[in-house]
Amino acid sequence: MTPIVIAVGSTRKPKLAAVHEALKEIARFLLAEREFEVVAREVASGVGHTPTSRHELMQGARQRAEALESMGRREGKAWDYVIGLEGGLDSIEENGLRRVFLESWAFVSDGTHGHFGRSGAIELPQALVEEVLVRGTELSLAIDAFAEKSGIRDAQGAWGVLSRDQITRQDSFRIALIVAFAPFYNQRLYRNSECKPVLVR
């Protein structure tokens, strides 16, 4: 049986591991007993090195997927799904304070439909906010300095450092992917025009 081919717009290990984990969890709903094959290609997000808003995060994830779709067409590849993944920051004002959260986003497309998924969010300490948003330091470099380690982005990520490895970068992308794939593996709810709202009395 021909495998379902899923292209990912990254070659980073935590992102690819997250894709494999998410696919194993949703395989019984999505793949109908078919195997899956993951193809990793590095593509640009078209946004800053550390996205600083939800809009930019979503844009980066979508643009990675769109860049993959264009690459697939040029190369004559028959990819069943393309995935764009983007991590970065989102700021909100709450009770007069600016709070900044680290988030992971996914965009999944089958060439006809595309859907977003988001991880949870973890708040950044103010010193890290100052380093990234005020001084303009890339988050991956700033977190290395704060943790006094190197290469954190390719290991547990800022998520792992901030949560003491209770939630890693890989975990956050796994959640975002499961959510982004939901309209594909739960089509009865997402694409059923017969679905009617429930009236609350």
PANU-710731 format. One line per 8 residues: number of its first residue (from 1); their letters; for each residue x, y, z of N, C-alpha, C, CB. Coordinates in steps of 0.2 Angstrom, whole numbers. Glycine has a CB too. Layout:
% PANU-710731
NUM = a = X/Y/Z/X/Y/Z/X/Y/Z/X/Y/Z; ...
% end
This chain:
% PANU-710731
1 = mtpiviav = 4/-6/0/0/0/0/4/6/0/-5/0/6; 3/11/-4/7/17/-5/6/21/2/4/21/-11; 12/23/4/12/27/11/9/34/9/19/28/14; 7/37/15/5/44/15/11/48/16/-1/46/20; 13/53/11/19/57/12/18/64/15/23/57/5; 21/65/20/20/71/24/27/75/24/18/70/31; 27/81/21/33/85/20/33/91/26/33/89/13; 38/91/29/39/96/35/44/101/33/41/92/41
9 = gstrkpkl = 42/108/34/47/113/32/52/115/37/43/119/31; 56/109/39/61/110/44/65/104/44/58/112/51; 72/104/46/76/99/47/78/98/54/82/99/42; 75/102/59/77/102/66/74/96/69/75/109/69; 78/93/73/76/87/77/70/87/81/82/84/81; 70/92/85/64/93/90/57/93/86/64/98/94; 57/97/80/51/98/76/50/91/72/53/103/71; 55/88/70/53/81/66/51/76/71/60/79/63
17 = aavhealk = 54/76/77/52/71/82/45/72/84/56/71/88; 43/79/84/36/81/86/31/78/81/35/88/87; 33/79/74/29/76/69/28/69/69/32/78/62; 33/65/71/33/58/71/28/56/77/40/55/72; 29/59/83/25/58/89/18/59/87/27/62/95; 16/65/84/9/67/83/6/62/78/9/74/80; 10/60/73/7/56/68/5/49/71/12/55/62; 10/47/75/8/40/79/2/40/83/14/38/83
25 = eiarflla = 1/46/86/-5/47/90/-12/47/86/-4/53/95; -11/51/80/-18/52/77/-18/47/71/-18/59/74; -13/42/70/-13/38/64/-20/34/63/-7/33/65; -22/31/69/-28/27/68/-34/31/65/-30/24/75; -34/38/66/-40/42/63/-38/44/56/-41/48/68; -32/46/55/-30/49/49/-28/45/43/-25/54/50; -24/39/45/-21/36/40/-24/30/37/-14/34/42; -30/28/40/-33/22/38/-29/16/37/-38/24/32
33 = erefevva = -25/14/41/-20/8/41/-15/9/36/-24/2/39; -14/15/33/-8/16/29/-2/18/33/-10/21/23; 4/17/30/10/19/33/11/27/31/16/15/31; 15/30/35/17/37/33/24/38/32/14/42/38; 26/42/28/33/44/27/34/51/27/35/42/19; 39/53/31/40/60/33/46/63/29/41/62/40; 45/68/25/51/71/21/52/78/24/48/72/13; 58/79/26/61/85/29/64/90/24/65/84/35
41 = revasgvg = 62/96/23/65/101/19/66/108/23/61/102/12; 71/111/22/72/117/26/69/123/21/80/119/27; 65/127/24/62/132/20/62/138/25/55/130/17; 61/144/22/61/150/25/54/152/28/64/156/21; 54/155/33/47/157/36/45/163/33/47/157/44; 49/168/31/47/174/29/46/179/34/41/174/24; 47/177/41/46/182/46/52/182/50/40/179/51; 52/186/55/59/188/59/61/181/63/57/193/64
49 = htptsrhe = 67/182/65/70/176/68/67/174/75/78/177/70; 64/179/78/60/177/84/53/181/83/63/179/91; 48/178/80/41/181/79/39/184/86/36/176/76; 36/190/86/34/193/92/27/195/93/38/200/93; 23/191/89/15/192/89/12/186/87/13/198/85; 6/185/89/2/179/86/2/179/79/-5/178/89; 0/185/76/0/186/69/6/184/65/-2/193/67; 12/186/68/18/184/64/19/176/65/24/188/68
57 = lmqgarqr = 18/173/71/18/166/72/14/162/67/16/164/79; 8/164/66/4/161/61/6/162/54/-4/163/62; 8/168/52/11/169/46/17/165/44/12/177/45; 21/165/49/27/161/48/26/153/47/32/161/54; 21/150/51/19/143/50/16/142/43/15/141/55; 11/147/41/8/146/35/13/147/29/2/151/34; 18/152/29/22/153/24/27/147/23/26/160/25; 29/144/28/33/138/28/30/133/24/35/135/35
65 = aealesmg = 23/132/25/19/127/22/18/128/14/12/126/25; 17/135/13/16/137/6/23/136/2/14/144/6; 28/138/6/35/137/2/36/130/0/41/139/7; 34/125/5/34/118/3/30/116/-3/32/114/9; 24/118/-3/19/117/-8/22/119/-15/12/120/-7; 25/125/-15/28/128/-21/34/123/-23/31/135/-20; 38/121/-18/44/117/-19/41/110/-22/48/116/-13; 36/107/-19/33/101/-22/31/101/-29/28/99/-17
73 = rregkawd = 28/107/-31/25/108/-37/31/108/-42/21/114/-38; 36/112/-40/42/112/-45/46/106/-46/47/117/-42; 46/102/-41/50/95/-41/45/89/-43/53/94/-34; 39/91/-44/34/86/-46/33/80/-41/37/82/-52; 33/83/-34/32/78/-29/25/78/-27/36/81/-22; 23/72/-25/16/70/-23/16/70/-16/13/64/-27; 16/76/-12/15/76/-5/8/76/-3/20/81/-2; 6/72/2/-1/72/4/-3/78/8/-3/65/7
81 = yviglegg = 2/79/13/1/85/17/8/88/18/-1/82/25; 7/95/19/13/99/20/12/102/27/15/104/15; 18/103/31/17/106/38/22/112/38/19/100/43; 20/117/41/24/123/43/24/123/50/22/129/39; 30/124/54/30/125/61/34/131/63/33/119/64; 31/135/68/34/141/70/33/142/77/31/147/66; 39/144/80/39/146/87/41/153/89/43/141/91; 38/156/94/40/163/95/36/165/101/39/167/89
89 = ldsieeng = 35/172/101/32/175/107/25/179/105/37/181/109; 21/179/110/15/183/109/14/188/116/9/179/108; 12/194/115/12/198/120/5/201/121/16/205/119; 3/201/128/-4/204/129/-3/209/135/-9/198/131; -8/213/136/-8/218/141/-13/215/146/-9/225/140; -11/214/152/-16/211/157/-15/215/164/-15/204/158; -20/218/166/-20/222/172/-14/227/173/-19/217/178; -14/230/167/-9/236/166/-1/233/165/-9/240/172
97 = lrrvfles = 0/227/165/6/224/164/7/221/157/8/219/169; 13/221/154/14/217/148/16/210/149/19/221/143; 13/205/147/15/198/149/16/195/142/9/194/152; 22/192/142/24/189/135/25/181/136/32/192/133; 22/178/131/21/171/131/25/167/125/14/168/131; 28/162/127/31/158/122/26/153/119/37/154/124; 25/152/112/20/148/109/23/144/103/14/152/107; 20/139/102/22/135/96/16/134/91/25/128/98
105 = wafvsdgt = 17/136/85/11/135/80/13/130/75/10/142/77; 7/127/72/8/123/66/3/125/61/7/115/68; 4/124/55/0/125/49/0/118/45/1/131/45; -5/115/44/-6/109/40/-10/110/34/-8/103/44; -8/108/28/-12/109/22/-12/102/18/-9/115/17; -17/101/15/-17/95/10/-18/97/3/-24/90/12; -16/104/2/-16/107/-5/-23/110/-6/-15/101/-10; -28/108/-3/-35/111/-4/-37/115/3/-40/106/-6
113 = hghfgrsg = -36/112/8/-38/115/15/-32/115/19/-43/110/18; -32/121/23/-26/122/28/-29/124/34/-21/127/25; -26/122/40/-28/123/46/-22/124/51/-32/117/49; -24/128/56/-19/130/61/-20/126/68/-19/138/63; -14/125/71/-15/122/78/-10/126/82/-13/115/78; -11/127/89/-7/130/93/-6/126/99/-10/137/95; 0/127/102/2/123/109/-1/128/114/10/123/110; 0/126/120/-1/130/126/4/136/125/-1/126/132
121 = aielpqal = 4/140/131/9/145/131/12/145/138/5/152/130; 18/147/138/22/148/145/25/155/145/28/143/145; 24/158/151/26/165/152/33/166/152/22/168/158; 36/171/149/43/172/150/45/176/156/46/176/143; 50/175/159/53/180/164/54/186/161/59/177/168; 53/192/165/54/199/163/61/200/160/53/203/168; 66/197/163/73/198/161/74/195/154/78/195/166; 71/190/152/71/187/146/67/191/141/69/179/146
129 = veevlvrg = 62/193/143/58/198/139/62/204/137/51/200/142; 65/207/141/70/213/140/75/211/135/73/216/147; 78/205/136/84/203/131/81/202/124/87/197/134; 76/199/123/73/198/117/69/204/113/69/192/117; 65/207/117/61/212/114/64/219/114/54/212/118; 68/220/119/71/227/120/77/227/116/71/229/127; 82/222/118/88/222/115/89/219/108/93/219/120; 84/215/106/83/212/100/87/205/99/86/217/95
137 = telslaid = 89/202/105/93/196/104/88/190/102/96/194/111; 91/186/98/87/180/95/85/176/101/91/176/90; 79/173/102/77/169/108/82/163/109/70/167/107; 84/160/104/88/154/105/95/156/108/89/150/98; 97/162/106/104/164/109/103/166/116/107/170/105; 97/170/117/96/172/124/95/167/129/90/177/124; 91/162/127/90/156/131/96/152/133/84/151/129; 100/151/128/107/148/129/111/152/135/111/148/123
145 = afaeksgi = 111/159/134/114/163/139/111/162/146/114/170/137; 105/163/146/101/162/153/102/155/156/94/163/152; 102/150/152/103/143/155/110/141/156/99/138/151; 115/145/153/122/144/153/123/137/149/125/144/160; 120/136/144/121/130/140/121/132/133/116/125/141; 123/128/128/123/129/121/118/124/117/130/130/118; 115/126/112/111/122/107/105/120/110/115/116/106; 102/124/115/96/122/118/90/121/113/94/127/123
153 = rdaqgawg = 90/126/108/85/125/102/84/118/99/86/130/97; 90/115/99/90/108/96/89/102/101/96/107/92; 88/105/107/87/100/113/80/101/116/92/100/118; 80/103/122/73/104/125/70/110/124/74/103/133; 74/115/121/71/122/119/70/126/125/65/121/115; 68/132/123/66/137/129/60/134/133/64/144/126; 56/130/130/50/127/134/53/123/139/46/123/129; 58/119/138/61/114/143/64/118/148/66/110/140
161 = vlsrdqit = 68/123/147/72/127/152/67/131/156/76/133/148; 61/134/153/57/137/158/52/133/162/52/142/153; 51/127/159/47/122/163/50/117/167/42/119/158; 57/117/167/61/112/170/60/106/167/60/112/178; 59/106/161/59/100/156/52/96/158/64/95/158; 47/99/161/41/96/161/37/96/154/36/100/166; 38/101/150/36/102/143/42/104/139/30/107/143; 44/101/134/49/102/130/47/106/123/54/96/128
169 = rqdsfria = 51/108/120/50/111/113/46/106/109/56/114/109; 49/100/109/46/94/105/38/93/107/50/88/106; 37/93/114/30/92/117/26/98/114/30/92/124; 28/104/114/24/109/112/22/109/105/27/116/113; 26/107/100/25/106/93/20/100/92/31/106/89; 21/95/96/17/89/96/10/91/97/19/83/101; 8/95/102/2/97/103/-1/101/98/1/101/110; 3/106/95/1/110/90/-1/106/84/6/116/88
177 = livafapf = 3/101/82/1/97/76/-5/93/77/7/92/75; -6/90/83/-12/86/84/-18/90/83/-12/83/91; -18/97/85/-23/101/85/-24/103/77/-22/107/89; -19/105/74/-19/107/67/-22/102/62/-12/109/64; -20/95/64/-23/90/60/-30/88/61/-19/84/61; -33/91/67/-40/89/69/-45/89/63/-42/93/75; -45/95/59/-50/95/54/-49/90/49/-50/102/51; -43/87/48/-42/81/43/-45/75/46/-35/81/41
185 = ynqrlyrn = -43/73/53/-45/67/55/-52/67/59/-40/64/60; -55/73/59/-62/73/62/-66/77/57/-61/77/69; -66/75/51/-69/79/46/-77/79/47/-68/76/39; -80/74/50/-87/74/51/-89/80/55/-89/67/55; -86/82/59/-88/88/63/-85/95/60/-84/88/70; -80/95/57/-77/101/54/-80/103/47/-70/100/53; -82/98/43/-84/99/36/-92/97/35/-80/95/31; -95/95/40/-102/93/40/-107/99/40/-104/88/45
193 = seckpvlv = -109/101/34/-114/107/34/-120/106/37/-115/109/27; -122/99/39/-128/98/43/-128/99/50/-130/90/41; -122/100/53/-121/102/60/-125/108/62/-113/102/61; -129/107/67/-133/113/69/-131/115/76/-140/111/68; -131/122/77/-129/124/84/-134/122/89/-129/132/84; -132/121/95/-136/119/101/-139/125/104/-132/114/106; -146/125/105/-149/131/108/-149/130/115/-156/131/105; -147/135/119/-147/134/126/-153/138/129/-140/138/129
201 = r = -156/134/133/-163/137/135/-162/139/143/-168/132/135
% end
